[in-house]
Amino acid sequence: MPQAKPQDGNEVPFAVTTPTRIPAARYYDQKFYDLECERLWPRVWQMACRLEEIPNPGDYVVYEILDQSVIVVRVDAKRVKAYHNACRHRGVQLVNDRGNAKRGFSCPFHGWRFNLEGENTFLYQPDLFAEMDRDKDDLSLRECRVETWGGCAFINLDGKAAPLRESLEPFASYLEPRGAEKMQTVWWKSTVVPVNWKLAMEAFMEGYHVARTHPQLARQIRLDEGAVYRPVGTGRQSSGTQSRIQRSSVSPTEMMDSFILYMSKVSEDMGGIVLDKDIRVAERLRDTIKLPDEPGAAYEEWVRSLNDAIMAEQRNEGIPVPDLNELAKTSSTGVQFCFPHFFLLSQYGNMASYRIRPLSPESTLFEIWSLTLFPEGEQRPPLKTPTPVACDSDEWPLIPRQDFTNLPAQQKGLHTRGFEFMRLSPEVEGQISNLHQVIDGYLAGRDAAELLGGVQKVSGNIDARAHEITARQTGQAATT
């Protein structure tokens, strides 16, 4: 069985020794949480902000993770830099939240100033300080590693971590052709959920929960008898709406109606990956298209024609939508995970984006963006940091609200003395197992080269089997 091999005496408490069994204490134990704060979060790439938040020189956003505060600032049209948010004099935070510092940053305590390159430009009465304490290079703001991908800036506190692009595979290769770089925000909401950060993510790392947690989606589909989430012993995903409609024996008209009803329900209850503009195109197409009588052929023609119609409408409006039919040839589960805390869900030139950050062992900041492609050159309103609303608030669309509802009860249940560990399906909850095994690699203190293979196994399609990410004896990435 896989087991994190400690380095330099770094033992991992509550380690995953059986891939399908995750010890409950990993979700609330203070020492385990402290170890994550010490050995995981300072070493991983984290989505710090969307680049649309800092479109102009001097625009900055403060990204906070645990006790660390980082300024992400646009220096010019091509460059983004990141600095640790502390004046080099006595450590006062230079800025909060977001704003524009085109003329540089000024400490509110004693007025020391720093330009966008991080250089100290003003030291009040320098003659008061020893020569060693006013050395120009030493007074520059300390830089934090920052790289960009997919319309976002990512930061890493570890200078030895693998490059961002390598760390995003295969997540990045799947989403780049789908327009991730050009997406912009429709809405952005946040909430604080009273659960461990891993629980908050794992609710979105499998589709097994959909039939029970989101029954309104299944009611929009005419299902065959015996439809299951995934046939046992196969790697084929068969739970999705499209495959169920395709297998059904309904008429072409009924199939189109079911498809549009489902789109409408996802749009209403999710507010993200399917938008009203897509439904309007589908409704117009339904009234004009002539489909073959055979259900499978009718379904394929409908999907192909709908993609064509959406592309034609959006491109006519100057929206750079990719070729949806070409993308469908490499389609997989719409939910893509980026280790350790970021998701993108894509469809029809839209995306939903999730970011999760720990606040304490049993408290998590959860944010969701609705993203889409807009006409090139269109100016969008400036983004503002959302004020968190309650996770059961009607301000949330129904689907995330349903997901949030399960989580506090799960967090409480994990404390029950009769519950020792989660029992995961290696078929449909495998990515959760993979996540924990990679976390154990970080907690064991493995180096960046060893960790990269595991990161690439867990980043990507959520619908993955459990792997043995680490080998017991060698500590090297497994080949499975």
N, C-alpha and C positions, 0 to 999 in steps of 0.2 A: 504494500500500500504506500502511497506517496506520503512523504513527511518532510517538513521543512528542516533542513540541516542547519543547525546553528553555527555561526562563525564567531570566533573570539568569545565563546561562552555565552552567546546570545540565545537563550532558550525561548521558545515561543509558547506562552501559556495557552491552554485550550486549543492546541494545534489541530488541524484537520488531518487525521490519520486514515480515515476512510472517506473516499470522495463523496459518498452519498449521505454522510452524517456530519452535520455542522453543529458543534457544541453551542448550546443556548447562551452560555456565559459570554461568548464573543460579542453579544449585542448589548451587554449592560455592565460588564465588569470594569471597574475604574482602572485597574492596572493594565488591562488589555487596551482600553481606550488611550491611556497615557502612552503606551508603546506605539500605537498608531500615530499619535501626535508627534512622537519623537523620530520614528523610523519610516513611516509611510508618507505622510503629507509633505514633509520637507524635500522629498526625493522624486515626486511625480509631476508630470505636466498637468496644469489645471487651466481650464477655460476661464480667463480673467475678465474679459469683456468682449462685446461685439465691436468690430471696427467702426460700425455706423454710430457708435456712441462717441467716437473721437474723430470726426471727419476733418477738422481744421487744425492747423498748427497751434499748439498750446492747449488743445482740448485734452483733458485728463479724466481718468476714472480711478478711484481707489478700490482695490481688490483686497478683501480681508479673508484670511483663513486661519482659524484659531487665534493665536496671539500675534500673528504676523500681518503687517499692513504694507501693501505695495502700490506705488503710483504707476499707472500705465499711461503714457503720454505720447501724443503724436508730435514728433519733432518737425517733420515736413511731409510733403506729399507721399514720399516713399518710405519713411522711417518711423518706427514706433520704438520707444525705449521704456524701460521699467526701472524704478528706483525704490529702494527701501525707504519707507515713509518716516524718516527721522532726520531732523536737523543735525548736522555734524558737530554742533556746539554742545547742547545738553539734551539732545534726543527728543525734543518736542516734535509731534507730528506736524508736518508742514501743511497738509490739506486734508479735507474730508469729502467723502461722497464723490462729487464730480464738479467740473467747472472749466474755465479757460485760464491758462497762465502763460499767455503768449510772451509776456515780458519776464517770465521765470517765476520761481517760487520764493516767497518771502516768509521767514519764520515769524510767527506772531508774538514770540517771546522777546527776542532781542534784535530782530530785524535783519539777521543774516540772510543773504540772497544767493540763489542758485539759478543758472540759466537752464534752458531745455536740454543742453548737453550734460547737465549735472555739475557743471563747474561753479565753484564759489565765486561770486562777482562782487560781494560786499561783506566785509567783516568790520563791525563797528569798533573803532579804536583798536586796531591791530597791535599797537604798541603795548597794550595791556597783557598780551599773551607771549609766552616763550616762543622762540623761533620754531622749535619742533612742532608746536601746536598751531602754527599758522602756515605750515607748508602747503602750497597750492594743491598739489596732487592729493595730499592726505585729506584736504577739506572738501574734495569733490563728493557728491552723493554716491553712496554705494549702489552699484548697478545690480539688478536682478535679471537673470536670464529670461529673455522673451523672444518668442517666435510666433509667426502668424500662419494660420491655415483656415480655409473655409469661412472667411469673413470674420474671424475671431482672433484675438490675441491670447496666447497661452504663456503662462509663466512657470518657471521651475526654480526652486531655491537651491538646487543641487547642480553645481557646475560640471559634475561628472556624468550626469544622466545622458542617455542616448539622445540623438537629435529628435526633434518633435516629429518630423515626417515619418521616420522609422517607427516611432512609438505609436503612431496613429493607424498603422496597418492592421487588418485590411479595411478598417472603417473608412479611411480617407479615400482609398481607391474606389470604393462603392459609391460614395456620396459626391465626389468631385464632378462626375458627369451629370449629376442631378442638379447642379447649379448652386451648391452650398456657398461658393464664394460670393455670389451676387444676391443672396437672400437678404431681405430687410424685414423689419418688425411690423406686424399688424397690431399685436398687443403683447404685453409683458406683465405677468402677475407673480406674486410670491406669497408664501405662507410658512409658518413655523409648525412643524409636525412633531408631536411628542413621542418620537421614536428614534432609535439608533439610525445613523446615516445609511448603514448597509441595508436595513429593512426597507427604508424609503426607496432605495434603488431596486431592490430585488422584486418589488411589486411590479416592476416594469421589465423584468428580465425573463419573463416567460408568458406565454399566451394561454396557459392551462387554466387560468382563473377566469377567463372571459365569459364562459357560458354561465357561471354562477354570479359573478360580480357585476356583469353588464348584460343582463338578460334581455334588455330592450333591443340589443343588436341582433340576437338570434331570432327574435320575433319578427324581424323584417325579412327573414329569409325562409323560403320554403325548403325544408331540409329533407333529405332522404332518410328513411328509417335506418337506424344503426349508425348514423354519422358520428365519427369520433374525432378527438383532437388530433391524434396521429396513429395510423395503423401500427400495431406492435411489431417491432423488428425491422422497421424501415427508417430511412432518413428523410422520407418525403413529408413535407408539411401539407396536411390535408384539412386543416381546421378553418382556413380562411373563407371569407364570404364568397370570393370568386370561385373557388374550387367547389363549394357546396352548390352554388347556382349552376355551375357547369354540369354537375352530375345529375341534377334534378331533371325530371321529365315534364316540366311545365312548358307551356307554349312560349314562342318568342316574345309575345306581348307581355305575358306574365313575368317572364325573365327580366325584361327591361324595367317593368314596374318595380319588381323586387330590388333590382340593382339601384334604381333611383331612390327608392325608399331608404335603402341602406345608406346611400351617399348622404341623403338628407339627415338621417339620424346621426351619422358620424359628424356632420357639419354642425348640427345643433348641439350635440352632447359633448363634442370634443373642442369645437371652435378653432381647429387648427389645420389638419392635413387635407381636409376637403372643405372648400369655401363655396359661398353662394354662387360665385361666377361659374364654377365647374358644374353645379347642379343645373343652372340655366342652360348651359350648353347641352347637357344630357337630355333635358326636357325637350328642347327644340329638335334634337336628333331623333328622339323617340317618335316624334310626329311625322318624320319624313323618311326614315330608313325602311328598307324592305330586307328582312332577314330570311335565311334558309329555315326550313321547318325542323331539321335535325338539331336537337338541343345543343350538342357540342359545337357544331359548326356555327349555329346562331350566336352562341356565346362568344366565340372567337371573333366573329365578324363585328359584333357589337363593341367589344373592347377595342379592337383595332380602329373602328370608325370613331368611337368616342375620343380616343387619343388623338386621332387626326383632327377632329373638330375642335378640341381644346387647343391644340397647337396652332391651328389656323387662326382662331379668334385672338389668342394671346399675341402671336407674332404680328397680326394686323394692328395691334395696339402698341407695338414696339417693345413687347415683353420678350426677353431672350429665353424662352422656354426651350429646353432640349428636346431631342427626338424621343418622345415617350414610348413609341413602339420599339425602337432600338433598345431603350433601357429595359423594356419588359423582357427582353431575351436573356438578361442577366439578373432578373428580379429574384429577390429573396424576401424573407420577413421584413416588413417595413420598418421595424424597430432596430436601430443600430446603436450599439453601446461603445463608448470610448472610455477606457480605463483612466482614472478611477471614478469619475463622477458626472459624466456627460452623456446625453442621448440625443440622437436626431432621428425623427420619423419623417419619411418623405412619401409624397404622392402628388401627381398632377402639377408639378412645379411649385409645390408648397412644402413646408416642413414645420414640424413642431420640435422644439428644443427644450430639454430638461437639464437643469444643473442642480446638484445636491451638495450641500456643505454641512459638516458637523458643527454643532454649537456646544454640545456636551454629550456624555455617553447616551443620553436618551432624549435628545432634542436636535432637530435638523431644520436647516433653512432649505426650502424647496422652491425653485423658480421654474416657470414655464413661459416660453416665448411662442407665439404663433408667427410664422415667417412665410413670406411668399416672394415671388419675383415681380418687380414693378417695371414700368417702362424705363429704359436706360436714360439716365440724366434727370429723372424726376426727383425733386427735392422732398424729402420726408421731414415731418416735424421732429425736433430734437427729442431724444429719449430721456426719460426721468426714471430714477430708481424707484421701483414700486414699493409702497408701504405694505408690509405683510397683512393679509386678511386671514381670518379664521379658516381652517381647512374645511369646515363644513358650511362656509358662507355660500349664499346663492350667487355671489359674484363669480364663483368658479363654474365652468361648464359641468354637466352632470357626470361625465366619465371620470375626470380627475377627482371629483368629489366622492364618487363611489370608491375609487382606489384609496383615497385618504381615509375613508371610513373604516376600512379593515385594519389599518396599521396600528392605532392605539390598542385595540383589543389583542393584536398579535404581540405587541411589546409587553403588555401585562401578562399574557399567557406564557411568555418565555421565562418569567420569574417563578412559575409554578414549580414546586419541588418535585412533582412527578414528571416533569418534562426535562429530559437530559439533552436532547439534540434534535435538530430537524432531520427528517427523512426525505431526501430529494429523489426524484425520478432522474436517472442518468440520461433519459431520452429527452424530457421536456423541461427539466429544471437544471440541466447540466451546466449552463453558463454561470449559475449561482455558485456551484461547486468550483468551477474554474476561477471565479473571482476570489474566493476565499483562499485557494491554494496560492495564487499570486500574492495576495496580501501576506501570507505566511512567509513567502520568499523575502519580502521587504523587511518583515519583522525579524527574520533570522539574520539580516545584515548582509545579504548577498550583494555582489557588485552589479553595476549597471548592465554589463555584457550578459551575465547570466539571467538577469530579470527580463531582458528585452523579449526573449522567446515566449515567456509566459504572458507578458503584456499583449503580444500580438495574437496569442491564442484567445484571450478574453475580449479583445477589442474587435467589434464587428457584429455580425448577425446574432441576435439573442437566441435564436432557435438552434442551439448547438448542443451536442452531446457533452457529457462530462469527460474530461481527459485527465490523465495523470500528468499534471503540469511539472512536478518535480520528482526526481528520482531519489529514493531513500539513501542510497550509499554515496552517490557522487555529488549531489547537489547541482547537477547540470540539468539544463532544460531537456525534458523527455522528447522523444521523437514521435509519440502518438499524436 
